[in-house]
Amino acid sequence: TCARQAPWESPAMFEIKTELGRKRHCMVLDWRSEVEAGLAILPRWVMDDLGLAERECVQIRGIRLELATYVKLQPHSADFYDAVAMADIETGKLLLQSLQSQVSALTEDTCVPIRVGDQTFRMQVVQLRPQAAVRIVDKNVKAHFKFAVDFEPAPDFADEAARKAFNKRILEKLKSGKDKQESDKLAMEERRQGGRGPG
């Protein structure tokens, strides 16, 4: 349970923190009485991004977040730009609409799914203002407000080498982050095993 040191703001926002220190922020979609006490149901894409397994322990606390004024995203693949071109919609507008319809808060160094037509693309949250975690819903959660959405410009699609270089750079960056997460997880498990001592 969270100690209420100050009145809750509406909508109530929460921080999810893994044992490795990975964080995301969100609001509660629904309070369900049938869910066992001490459990929270998270979307699969959130669990995957945090590197969580089923029933893995996390810390959840209430938090105050400022409204977003600026969001910078980076697609995980150059295919995103192809899909946007096919959808014939301005990239910034598509990102703004998709974010507002799918998430309530953003956290730097996490990823979010973005729908383009019938396809879903993963986008890395590169930079946020005014904080490293922000909410993108106002007190009236049904009312949308505007914030600046920036993104890495598309590579020169006429140059196949540029496309491949873009994809390679992004994949290497993501793999580096995933490898570190796996290494940290293994080190934490080894510390747990060492702390148990002989049975």
C-alpha positions as CSV (number, residue, x, y, z in Angstrom):
1,T,0.0,0.0,0.0
2,C,1.1,3.6,-0.6
3,A,1.2,6.1,2.2
4,R,-0.8,9.2,1.2
5,Q,1.6,12.0,2.1
6,A,-0.4,14.4,0.0
7,P,-3.8,14.4,-1.7
8,W,-4.0,12.4,-4.9
9,E,-4.1,14.3,-8.1
10,S,-6.6,13.2,-10.8
11,P,-5.9,11.1,-12.7
12,A,-3.9,9.1,-10.2
13,M,-0.5,8.1,-11.7
14,F,1.8,5.3,-10.6
15,E,5.4,4.3,-11.0
16,I,6.2,0.6,-11.6
17,K,9.8,-0.3,-10.6
18,T,11.4,-3.7,-11.2
19,E,14.0,-5.3,-8.9
20,L,16.7,-4.2,-11.4
21,G,15.5,-0.5,-11.2
22,R,13.7,-0.4,-14.5
23,K,10.8,2.0,-14.4
24,R,7.6,2.8,-16.2
25,H,4.7,5.1,-15.4
26,C,1.0,4.7,-16.0
27,M,-2.5,5.2,-14.6
28,V,-4.9,2.4,-13.5
29,L,-7.2,1.4,-16.3
30,D,-9.6,-0.6,-14.0
31,W,-9.8,-1.7,-10.4
32,R,-10.9,-5.3,-10.3
33,S,-12.1,-6.9,-7.0
34,E,-11.5,-10.4,-8.4
35,V,-7.7,-9.8,-8.7
36,E,-5.8,-11.3,-5.8
37,A,-4.5,-8.7,-3.3
38,G,-0.9,-7.7,-4.0
39,L,-1.2,-8.4,-7.8
40,A,-1.3,-6.0,-10.7
41,I,-2.2,-6.9,-14.3
42,L,0.1,-5.3,-16.8
43,P,-0.2,-5.4,-20.6
44,R,2.2,-7.9,-22.2
45,W,4.1,-5.3,-24.1
46,V,4.8,-3.4,-20.8
47,M,6.1,-6.6,-19.2
48,D,8.3,-7.4,-22.2
49,D,9.7,-3.9,-22.2
50,L,10.5,-4.1,-18.4
51,G,11.9,-7.7,-18.8
52,L,9.3,-9.1,-16.4
53,A,8.2,-12.7,-16.0
54,E,4.8,-13.7,-14.7
55,R,4.3,-13.0,-11.0
56,E,7.7,-11.3,-10.8
57,C,7.9,-8.8,-7.9
58,V,7.7,-5.1,-8.6
59,Q,7.3,-2.0,-6.5
60,I,4.3,0.3,-7.3
61,R,3.8,3.7,-5.8
62,G,1.7,6.7,-6.4
63,I,3.5,9.6,-8.1
64,R,2.9,13.1,-9.4
65,L,3.8,13.7,-13.0
66,E,4.0,16.9,-15.0
67,L,2.1,17.2,-18.3
68,A,4.3,16.5,-21.3
69,T,5.5,19.5,-23.3
70,Y,7.9,17.6,-25.6
71,V,8.3,14.0,-26.7
72,K,11.1,12.6,-28.9
73,L,10.7,9.1,-30.3
74,Q,12.8,6.8,-32.4
75,P,11.4,3.9,-34.4
76,H,13.0,0.4,-33.9
77,S,12.9,-0.1,-37.7
78,A,13.0,1.9,-40.9
79,D,9.9,0.0,-41.9
80,F,7.9,2.4,-39.8
81,Y,8.5,5.2,-42.3
82,D,7.3,3.0,-45.2
83,A,4.1,2.4,-43.3
84,V,3.5,6.1,-42.6
85,A,4.1,6.9,-46.2
86,M,1.6,4.3,-47.3
87,A,-1.0,5.7,-44.7
88,D,-0.5,9.1,-46.2
89,I,-0.5,10.9,-42.9
90,E,2.0,13.4,-41.4
91,T,4.3,11.5,-39.0
92,G,4.1,13.9,-36.1
93,K,0.3,13.9,-36.2
94,L,0.2,10.1,-36.4
95,L,2.5,9.8,-33.4
96,L,0.5,12.3,-31.3
97,Q,-2.8,10.6,-32.0
98,S,-1.4,7.1,-31.4
99,L,0.2,8.1,-28.1
100,Q,-3.0,9.8,-26.8
101,S,-5.1,6.8,-27.7
102,Q,-2.8,4.1,-26.2
103,V,-0.9,5.4,-23.2
104,S,-1.4,7.7,-20.2
105,A,2.3,8.4,-19.4
106,L,5.7,8.1,-20.9
107,T,9.1,7.2,-19.4
108,E,12.5,7.9,-21.0
109,D,14.4,4.8,-22.2
110,T,11.3,2.6,-22.6
111,C,9.3,1.7,-25.7
112,V,5.7,2.1,-26.7
113,P,3.7,0.5,-29.5
114,I,2.5,2.7,-32.3
115,R,-0.3,1.6,-34.7
116,V,0.0,2.5,-38.4
117,G,-2.9,1.0,-40.2
118,D,-3.0,-2.7,-39.4
119,Q,0.6,-2.8,-38.3
120,T,2.2,-2.1,-34.9
121,F,5.7,-0.6,-34.5
122,R,7.8,-0.3,-31.4
123,M,9.1,3.3,-30.7
124,Q,11.8,4.1,-28.2
125,V,11.2,7.1,-25.9
126,V,14.4,9.1,-26.4
127,Q,13.7,12.4,-24.6
128,L,10.9,14.0,-22.6
129,R,10.2,17.4,-21.2
130,P,9.8,18.8,-18.6
131,Q,10.8,15.6,-16.8
132,A,12.2,12.1,-17.6
133,A,8.7,10.8,-16.9
134,V,5.5,12.7,-17.9
135,R,1.8,12.2,-18.2
136,I,0.0,12.8,-21.5
137,V,-3.5,12.8,-20.0
138,D,-5.0,15.9,-18.4
139,K,-7.3,16.0,-15.3
140,N,-10.1,15.5,-17.7
141,V,-8.9,12.2,-19.2
142,K,-11.2,12.4,-22.2
143,A,-9.8,15.8,-23.2
144,H,-6.7,15.7,-25.4
145,F,-4.1,18.5,-25.2
146,K,-1.2,19.1,-27.6
147,F,2.5,18.6,-27.0
148,A,5.4,18.7,-29.3
149,V,6.3,15.3,-30.9
150,D,9.8,15.0,-32.4
151,F,11.3,12.0,-34.1
152,E,14.4,10.9,-36.0
153,P,13.9,11.8,-39.7
154,A,13.6,8.9,-42.2
155,P,16.8,7.7,-43.9
156,D,17.1,8.2,-47.6
157,F,15.0,5.3,-48.8
158,A,16.5,5.6,-52.3
159,D,19.8,4.6,-50.8
160,E,19.5,0.9,-49.6
161,A,22.8,1.2,-47.8
162,A,21.4,4.1,-45.7
163,R,18.3,2.0,-44.8
164,K,20.5,-0.9,-43.7
165,A,22.8,1.4,-41.7
166,F,19.8,2.9,-39.9
167,N,18.4,-0.6,-39.0
168,K,21.8,-1.9,-37.9
169,R,22.5,1.1,-35.7
170,I,19.1,0.8,-34.0
171,L,19.3,-3.0,-33.5
172,E,22.8,-2.7,-32.0
173,K,21.6,-0.1,-29.6
174,L,18.6,-2.2,-28.5
175,K,20.7,-5.3,-28.2
176,S,23.2,-3.5,-26.0
177,G,20.4,-2.4,-23.7
178,K,18.9,-5.9,-23.6
179,D,22.3,-7.6,-22.9
180,K,22.9,-5.3,-20.0
181,Q,19.4,-6.1,-18.6
182,E,20.0,-9.8,-18.9
183,S,23.5,-9.4,-17.2
184,D,22.0,-7.4,-14.3
185,K,19.2,-10.0,-13.9
186,L,21.8,-12.9,-13.8
187,A,23.9,-11.0,-11.3
188,M,20.9,-10.4,-9.0
189,E,19.9,-14.1,-9.1
190,E,23.5,-15.1,-8.2
191,R,23.4,-12.7,-5.2
192,R,20.1,-14.3,-4.1
193,Q,21.5,-17.8,-4.4
194,G,24.7,-16.8,-2.5
195,G,22.6,-15.2,0.3
196,R,20.6,-18.3,0.9
197,G,23.6,-20.4,2.0
198,P,23.6,-24.2,2.2
199,G,20.2,-25.7,2.6
